[in-house]
Amino acid sequence: MTAADPIQDVDTIVARARAAQAAYEADGSQLAYDQAAQAAAWAIMEPARNRHLAELAVETTGLGNVPDKITKNHRKTLGLMRDIKDAATHGVVGHNPASGITEIARPIGVIGAVVPSTNPGATPANNIINALKCGNAIVVSPSPKGVPTCEALVGYIHAEFDKLGIDRDLVQMIPGRGSKEKTQRLLETADLIVVTGSQNNVRRAYTSGTPALAVGAGNVAVIVDETADLAAAADKIQASKCFDNATSCSSENAVVVVDAIYDAFVSEMARTGGALIADEAKITDGLWVKGHLNPRAIAQDAKDMIDALGLTDDVPEGTEYIAVETAGIGPDHPLSGEKLSRVLAVYRARDFDDAVRITREIELHQGAGHSVGIHTTTDDRPLILAQAVPTSRVIVNQAHTFATGGSFTNGMPFSLSMGCGSWGGNSIDTNVHWRHFIQTTKIVREIPKNEPSLDEIFGAYWDAAGR
């Protein structure tokens, strides 16, 4: 192989990361791991650098908007730092005298992170911080459009590393324009793969032979029932749907409204800038071009999206998003899938049971395992929904985009990668967080014998079934 061989380039980077990680672990301490994570966090949170990364992301990907990316970079990183602040990731992290087991934290090694163009700053930063906190090195493989932002982020991290004498090789990225060939090599040579974004990359990760944390696709459906605070629900849905121009996998794609309050809720949506369109063909004809989402409409500001869809004369001034009445679900009904835009499908349900049925069908079509939501004042309906739908999360009375990936007002870990369980073809059903970036060695000591009698185990069964 020559020096210009892309496979050799990846192998060289991984080898440097492996050497840096070995030294990082050998000289490791909780302080060292914490400071490295803090350095990476400040690299993206420092206001001037945050703004530059946000502007660069929008300029080079054409997705989202600058103010919301600044907010995302700040809040996602701040929330993550809160989550990991007191986490023990070095040395003895647990001892149970009753079981005789002592746990010692151990790094995984070299993390390979494949990150999407929708969040080219916040997602790699999240992975990098988690990796460093747990004693790992990390190599990031950005999408082609995300390369400039990722390069800038890594540069800022290295500048922070230099202040403390931290080895730059702990955080690297695949150089040049991204390619499937280079990403595949990273998948094969890292010690753990974390993949967010393309479902093609997810499938490749799971078949690479390397342990993988790969997450599923979102297609969020949210129920608004007859007991809901309609004004609050509309406000939250608008804020969530429009944030960063719906680039998030947690952005609402459908709202399922119970018939008894349908008209009242449509009025509340209109108050918040949601323009209802009854002719779904007007939307589908513009949002999809030759079977693919129209790049002029996806993840764009409201005015640009409305222009791209040819709706300027059909919606009032101040429209923030399009709400489209529809009833169809499945491959022949594209509005029932993820739209990556300020377009929200609206389904009318006869009652709550019918709303659950519709939500289940939407999730089974696309987005199974990710998350659904409900706006209600009842205590039992979230549980009913959770037991009926193939989902890992039921978000109750919250703006879905902000709640699913961690919020300062709920207990979910701050993350940009949501596992979807077996429903979504994933190995995890939780938000990807620091605990996924560490492993433990167990010291096992002898304890007093604890062997039950057969009667203790089978007595109740024998009474019911006989011996």
C-alpha positions as CSV (number, residue, x, y, z in Angstrom):
1,M,0.0,0.0,0.0
2,T,1.1,3.6,-0.6
3,A,0.9,6.5,1.7
4,A,-2.0,7.8,-0.3
5,D,-4.0,4.7,0.2
6,P,-7.2,5.7,2.1
7,I,-7.2,2.4,4.0
8,Q,-3.6,2.9,5.1
9,D,-4.6,6.5,6.2
10,V,-7.3,5.1,8.5
11,D,-5.0,2.3,9.8
12,T,-2.3,5.0,10.6
13,I,-4.8,7.1,12.5
14,V,-6.2,4.2,14.5
15,A,-2.6,3.1,15.4
16,R,-1.8,6.6,16.7
17,A,-5.1,6.6,18.6
18,R,-4.3,3.2,20.1
19,A,-0.8,4.3,21.2
20,A,-2.2,7.6,22.8
21,Q,-4.9,5.7,24.6
22,A,-2.5,3.2,26.0
23,A,-0.5,6.0,27.6
24,Y,-3.7,7.8,28.7
25,E,-4.8,4.7,30.5
26,A,-1.4,3.9,31.9
27,D,-1.0,7.3,33.4
28,G,-4.7,7.7,34.0
29,S,-6.6,9.2,37.0
30,Q,-10.0,10.5,37.5
31,L,-8.7,14.0,37.4
32,A,-6.9,13.4,34.1
33,Y,-10.1,11.9,32.5
34,D,-12.3,14.7,33.9
35,Q,-10.0,17.4,32.6
36,A,-9.8,15.9,29.2
37,A,-13.6,15.8,29.0
38,Q,-13.8,19.4,30.3
39,A,-11.3,20.5,27.6
40,A,-13.4,19.0,24.9
41,A,-16.6,20.4,26.3
42,W,-15.2,24.0,26.6
43,A,-14.0,23.7,23.0
44,I,-17.6,23.7,21.7
45,M,-19.2,25.7,24.5
46,E,-17.0,28.8,24.4
47,P,-19.4,31.3,22.9
48,A,-17.3,32.6,20.0
49,R,-16.3,29.0,18.9
50,N,-19.9,27.8,19.4
51,R,-21.1,30.5,17.1
52,H,-18.5,29.7,14.5
53,L,-19.3,26.0,14.6
54,A,-23.0,26.7,14.2
55,E,-22.5,29.1,11.3
56,L,-20.1,26.7,9.6
57,A,-22.6,23.8,10.1
58,V,-25.5,25.6,8.4
59,E,-23.3,27.0,5.7
60,T,-21.8,23.7,4.7
61,T,-24.7,21.3,5.2
62,G,-27.6,23.6,4.3
63,L,-29.5,22.1,7.2
64,G,-31.0,23.8,10.3
65,N,-30.4,27.4,11.5
66,V,-27.7,29.1,13.4
67,P,-29.4,30.3,16.6
68,D,-30.8,26.9,17.3
69,K,-27.5,25.1,16.6
70,I,-25.9,27.5,19.1
71,T,-28.5,26.5,21.6
72,K,-28.1,22.8,20.9
73,N,-24.3,22.9,21.1
74,H,-24.5,24.7,24.4
75,R,-27.4,22.9,26.2
76,K,-26.5,19.3,25.0
77,T,-22.9,19.8,26.1
78,L,-23.8,21.4,29.4
79,G,-26.3,18.7,30.2
80,L,-23.8,16.0,29.4
81,M,-21.3,17.6,31.6
82,R,-23.8,17.7,34.4
83,D,-24.6,14.0,33.9
84,I,-20.9,12.9,34.0
85,K,-19.7,15.4,36.6
86,D,-19.7,12.9,39.5
87,A,-19.5,9.7,37.5
88,A,-16.6,7.4,38.7
89,T,-14.8,6.1,35.6
90,H,-11.3,5.3,37.0
91,G,-10.1,2.8,39.5
92,V,-12.4,1.0,41.9
93,V,-15.9,2.1,41.1
94,G,-17.9,-0.4,43.2
95,H,-17.6,-2.9,46.0
96,N,-20.3,-5.1,47.4
97,P,-19.4,-7.0,50.6
98,A,-22.5,-9.2,50.4
99,S,-21.6,-10.5,46.9
100,G,-17.8,-10.3,47.4
101,I,-17.4,-8.5,44.1
102,T,-15.3,-5.4,43.5
103,E,-15.6,-3.6,40.2
104,I,-12.7,-1.7,38.5
105,A,-13.4,0.7,35.7
106,R,-11.5,-0.1,32.4
107,P,-11.5,1.9,29.1
108,I,-12.7,0.2,26.0
109,G,-9.8,1.5,23.8
110,V,-10.3,3.2,20.5
111,I,-13.9,4.4,19.8
112,G,-14.9,4.9,16.2
113,A,-17.8,7.4,15.9
114,V,-19.8,7.9,12.7
115,V,-21.8,11.1,12.9
116,P,-24.5,12.7,10.8
117,S,-24.7,16.0,8.8
118,T,-27.7,17.1,10.8
119,N,-25.6,17.7,13.9
120,P,-22.0,17.9,12.8
121,G,-20.8,19.7,15.9
122,A,-23.0,18.6,18.8
123,T,-23.0,14.9,18.1
124,P,-19.2,14.4,17.7
125,A,-18.7,16.6,20.8
126,N,-21.0,14.4,22.8
127,N,-19.2,11.2,21.7
128,I,-15.8,12.7,22.3
129,I,-16.6,13.9,25.8
130,N,-18.0,10.5,26.8
131,A,-15.0,8.7,25.3
132,L,-12.5,10.9,27.1
133,K,-14.3,10.7,30.4
134,C,-14.0,6.9,30.4
135,G,-10.3,6.8,29.4
136,N,-10.6,6.1,25.7
137,A,-9.3,7.6,22.5
138,I,-11.7,8.4,19.7
139,V,-11.7,8.7,15.9
140,V,-14.6,10.5,14.3
141,S,-15.9,9.8,10.8
142,P,-18.2,12.7,9.7
143,S,-20.5,12.8,6.8
144,P,-19.1,14.5,3.7
145,K,-21.0,17.7,4.4
146,G,-20.1,17.7,8.1
147,V,-16.3,17.5,7.4
148,P,-15.6,21.3,7.8
149,T,-17.5,21.6,11.1
150,C,-15.8,18.5,12.5
151,E,-12.4,19.7,11.4
152,A,-13.0,23.0,13.2
153,L,-14.3,21.2,16.3
154,V,-11.3,18.9,16.5
155,G,-9.0,21.9,16.0
156,Y,-10.6,23.7,19.0
157,I,-10.3,20.6,21.1
158,H,-6.6,20.2,20.3
159,A,-6.1,23.9,21.2
160,E,-7.6,23.1,24.6
161,F,-5.5,20.0,24.9
162,D,-2.3,22.0,24.4
163,K,-3.1,24.1,27.4
164,L,-2.9,20.9,29.6
165,G,-0.4,18.9,27.7
166,I,-2.9,16.3,26.6
167,D,-2.0,14.1,23.6
168,R,-3.8,15.4,20.5
169,D,-4.0,11.8,19.1
170,L,-6.7,11.0,21.7
171,V,-9.1,12.9,19.4
172,Q,-8.8,12.5,15.7
173,M,-11.0,12.4,12.6
174,I,-10.8,10.6,9.3
175,P,-9.2,13.2,7.0
176,G,-10.6,14.6,3.8
177,R,-14.0,14.1,2.3
178,G,-15.8,11.2,3.9
179,S,-16.1,7.9,2.0
180,K,-17.8,4.6,2.6
181,E,-14.4,2.9,2.2
182,K,-12.7,4.8,5.0
183,T,-15.7,4.6,7.2
184,Q,-15.9,0.8,6.7
185,R,-12.2,0.5,7.7
186,L,-12.8,2.4,10.9
187,L,-15.8,0.1,11.6
188,E,-13.5,-2.9,11.3
189,T,-10.5,-1.6,13.3
190,A,-11.9,0.3,16.2
191,D,-12.7,-1.4,19.6
192,L,-16.2,0.0,19.7
193,I,-18.4,1.7,17.1
194,V,-21.0,4.4,17.8
195,V,-23.2,5.2,14.8
196,T,-25.8,8.0,14.6
197,G,-27.6,8.8,11.4
198,S,-27.7,6.8,8.2
199,Q,-29.5,3.5,8.6
200,N,-27.1,2.1,6.0
201,N,-24.2,2.9,8.3
202,V,-26.1,1.3,11.2
203,R,-26.5,-1.9,9.3
204,R,-22.8,-1.9,8.3
205,A,-21.8,-1.3,11.9
206,Y,-23.7,-4.3,13.2
207,T,-22.2,-6.5,10.5
208,S,-18.6,-5.2,10.9
209,G,-17.4,-7.6,13.5
210,T,-16.8,-4.8,16.0
211,P,-19.1,-4.2,19.0
212,A,-21.5,-1.5,18.0
213,L,-23.8,1.1,19.5
214,A,-25.9,2.0,16.6
215,V,-29.3,3.7,16.8
216,G,-32.5,3.6,14.9
217,A,-34.6,6.0,12.9
218,G,-37.1,8.4,14.4
219,N,-40.6,9.1,13.2
220,V,-42.3,10.6,16.2
221,A,-46.1,10.5,16.6
222,V,-47.7,12.4,19.4
223,I,-51.2,12.0,20.7
224,V,-53.3,15.0,21.9
225,D,-56.2,13.7,23.9
226,E,-59.5,15.3,25.0
227,T,-58.1,16.0,28.5
228,A,-55.0,17.9,27.3
229,D,-54.1,21.5,27.9
230,L,-54.5,22.4,24.3
231,A,-52.7,25.7,24.4
232,A,-49.7,24.3,26.2
233,A,-49.6,21.3,23.8
234,A,-49.7,23.5,20.8
235,D,-46.9,25.7,22.1
236,K,-44.7,22.8,22.9
237,I,-45.3,21.1,19.6
238,Q,-44.5,24.3,17.7
239,A,-41.3,24.9,19.6
240,S,-40.2,21.3,19.2
241,K,-41.2,21.0,15.5
242,C,-39.5,24.2,14.4
243,F,-36.3,23.8,16.5
244,D,-33.3,23.7,14.2
245,N,-35.7,23.3,11.3
246,A,-36.7,19.8,12.4
247,T,-33.3,18.3,11.9
248,S,-33.7,16.2,15.1
249,C,-34.7,12.5,14.9
250,S,-36.9,13.4,17.9
251,S,-38.9,16.1,16.0
252,E,-42.6,15.4,15.8
253,N,-43.6,14.0,12.4
254,A,-47.2,13.3,13.2
255,V,-49.8,14.5,15.7
256,V,-52.8,12.3,16.4
257,V,-55.7,14.4,17.6
258,V,-58.8,13.0,19.3
259,D,-62.0,14.0,17.5
260,A,-63.7,15.7,20.5
261,I,-61.1,18.5,20.5
262,Y,-59.9,18.4,16.9
263,D,-61.2,21.8,15.8
264,A,-60.1,23.5,19.0
265,F,-56.6,22.1,18.7
266,V,-56.4,23.2,15.0
267,S,-57.2,26.7,16.2
268,E,-54.4,26.5,18.8
269,M,-52.0,25.3,16.1
270,A,-53.0,28.2,14.0
271,R,-52.3,30.6,16.9
272,T,-48.7,29.2,17.1
273,G,-48.0,29.5,13.4
274,G,-49.2,26.0,12.2
275,A,-51.0,26.4,8.9
276,L,-53.5,23.5,8.2
277,I,-53.5,22.2,4.6
278,A,-56.4,19.8,3.7
279,D,-55.0,18.8,0.3
280,E,-52.1,16.5,1.1
281,A,-51.2,16.2,-2.6
282,K,-50.1,19.8,-2.5
283,I,-47.5,18.8,0.0
284,T,-46.4,15.4,-1.2
285,D,-45.9,16.8,-4.8
286,G,-43.4,19.3,-3.5
287,L,-41.8,17.6,-0.6
288,W,-40.8,14.5,-2.6
289,V,-39.0,14.7,-5.9
290,K,-38.5,11.4,-7.8
291,G,-39.1,9.5,-4.6
292,H,-36.6,11.5,-2.5
293,L,-37.1,14.4,-0.1
294,N,-36.7,17.7,-1.8
295,P,-33.4,19.3,-0.7
296,R,-34.8,22.7,-1.2
297,A,-37.5,22.0,1.5
298,I,-35.9,19.8,4.1
299,A,-34.4,21.4,7.3
300,Q,-35.1,24.9,6.0
301,D,-36.4,28.1,7.5
302,A,-40.2,28.4,7.3
303,K,-40.2,30.9,4.4
304,D,-37.7,29.0,2.3
305,M,-39.6,25.7,2.8
306,I,-43.0,27.4,2.0
307,D,-41.5,28.8,-1.2
308,A,-40.0,25.4,-2.2
309,L,-43.4,23.8,-1.7
310,G,-45.2,26.4,-3.7
311,L,-47.4,27.4,-0.8
312,T,-46.8,31.1,-0.5
313,D,-50.3,32.0,-1.5
314,D,-51.9,29.2,0.5
315,V,-50.7,30.1,4.0
316,P,-50.9,33.2,6.1
317,E,-48.1,35.5,7.0
318,G,-46.2,34.3,10.1
319,T,-46.6,30.6,9.3
320,E,-44.0,28.6,11.2
321,Y,-44.8,25.1,10.0
322,I,-47.3,23.2,7.8
323,A,-49.9,20.9,9.3
324,V,-51.2,18.4,6.7
325,E,-54.5,16.5,7.2
326,T,-54.0,12.9,6.3
327,A,-55.3,9.4,7.1
328,G,-53.0,7.0,5.2
329,I,-50.2,5.0,6.8
330,G,-47.5,3.0,5.1
331,P,-45.2,2.9,2.1
332,D,-47.8,4.4,-0.2
333,H,-48.4,7.3,2.1
334,P,-45.1,9.2,2.5
335,L,-46.6,11.7,5.0
336,S,-46.7,8.9,7.5
337,G,-42.9,8.7,7.5
338,E,-40.0,11.0,8.6
339,K,-40.1,14.3,6.8
340,L,-37.0,16.1,8.1
341,S,-38.8,19.4,7.6
342,R,-41.3,21.8,9.2
343,V,-44.1,19.6,7.9
344,L,-46.4,17.8,10.4
345,A,-48.9,15.1,9.5
346,V,-52.2,15.5,11.3
347,Y,-54.4,12.4,12.0
348,R,-58.0,12.6,13.3
349,A,-58.8,9.8,15.8
350,R,-62.3,8.8,16.9
351,D,-61.2,8.5,20.5
352,F,-58.2,7.7,22.6
353,D,-58.2,4.0,21.7
354,D,-58.2,4.9,18.0
355,A,-55.4,7.3,18.6
356,V,-53.3,4.5,20.1
357,R,-54.1,2.4,17.1
358,I,-53.0,5.1,14.7
359,T,-49.8,5.8,16.7
360,R,-48.9,2.1,16.7
361,E,-49.4,1.8,13.0
362,I,-47.3,4.8,12.3
363,E,-44.4,3.4,14.5
364,L,-44.6,0.0,12.9
365,H,-44.4,1.6,9.5
366,Q,-41.3,3.7,10.4
367,G,-39.6,4.7,13.6
368,A,-40.3,1.6,15.7
369,G,-38.5,1.6,19.0
370,H,-37.6,5.3,19.0
371,S,-40.2,7.4,20.9
372,V,-43.8,8.6,20.9
373,G,-45.5,11.3,22.9
374,I,-48.8,12.2,24.6
375,H,-50.4,15.4,25.8
376,T,-52.9,14.5,28.5
377,T,-53.9,15.2,32.1
378,T,-54.7,11.6,32.9
379,D,-52.4,9.3,34.9
380,D,-53.2,6.0,33.2
381,R,-53.0,6.8,29.5
382,P,-49.2,7.1,29.2
383,L,-49.0,3.6,30.6
384,I,-51.6,2.3,28.2
385,L,-49.6,3.9,25.3
386,A,-46.3,2.4,26.6
387,Q,-47.8,-1.1,26.6
388,A,-49.4,-0.8,23.2
389,V,-46.7,0.7,21.0
390,P,-43.3,-0.7,20.1
391,T,-41.3,2.2,21.6
392,S,-38.5,2.8,24.1
393,R,-39.8,6.2,25.3
394,V,-43.2,7.8,25.9
395,I,-42.7,11.6,26.4
396,V,-45.6,13.1,28.5
397,N,-46.6,16.7,28.2
398,Q,-43.3,17.9,26.9
399,A,-41.7,19.4,23.7
400,H,-40.5,16.1,22.2
401,T,-37.3,17.3,20.6
402,F,-36.0,18.8,23.9
403,A,-37.2,15.9,26.1
404,T,-36.1,12.8,24.4
405,G,-32.4,13.5,24.3
406,G,-32.3,14.8,27.9
407,S,-33.7,17.9,29.5
408,F,-33.0,19.9,32.6
409,T,-36.6,19.1,33.5
410,N,-36.6,15.3,33.1
411,G,-34.3,12.4,34.0
412,M,-33.2,11.2,30.6
413,P,-29.5,11.3,29.9
414,F,-28.3,14.1,27.6
415,S,-27.5,12.5,24.3
416,L,-28.0,12.9,20.5
417,S,-28.2,9.2,19.9
418,M,-31.3,7.2,21.0
419,G,-31.2,3.5,21.1
420,C,-34.4,1.8,19.8
421,G,-34.2,-1.7,21.2
422,S,-35.0,-4.8,19.2
423,W,-38.0,-2.9,17.7
424,G,-35.6,-0.6,15.8
425,G,-32.9,-3.3,15.2
426,N,-30.6,-1.9,18.0
427,S,-28.7,-3.6,20.8
428,I,-29.8,-0.9,23.3
429,D,-33.1,0.8,24.2
430,T,-31.5,3.7,26.1
431,N,-30.0,7.0,25.2
432,V,-26.3,6.5,24.4
433,H,-24.4,7.9,27.5
434,W,-21.1,7.6,29.4
435,R,-21.8,4.1,30.8
436,H,-21.7,2.7,27.2
437,F,-18.1,3.9,26.9
438,I,-16.6,1.9,29.8
439,Q,-16.3,-1.7,30.9
440,T,-15.3,-3.3,34.2
441,T,-13.1,-5.9,35.6
442,K,-14.6,-7.9,38.5
443,I,-12.6,-9.1,41.4
444,V,-14.6,-12.1,42.8
445,R,-14.0,-13.2,46.4
446,E,-15.5,-16.1,48.3
447,I,-18.5,-15.5,50.5
448,P,-20.5,-17.7,52.9
449,K,-22.4,-20.4,51.1
450,N,-25.8,-19.5,49.8
451,E,-27.4,-22.6,48.3
452,P,-31.2,-22.9,48.6
453,S,-33.1,-26.2,49.2
454,L,-35.3,-27.6,46.4
455,D,-38.4,-26.8,48.6
456,E,-37.4,-23.1,48.8
457,I,-37.4,-22.9,45.0
458,F,-40.1,-25.3,43.9
459,G,-42.4,-25.5,47.0
460,A,-45.1,-23.1,45.6
461,Y,-44.9,-24.7,42.2
462,W,-45.3,-28.2,43.6
463,D,-48.4,-27.1,45.6
464,A,-49.9,-25.8,42.3
465,A,-48.8,-28.4,39.8
466,G,-47.7,-31.4,41.8
467,R,-44.3,-33.0,41.6
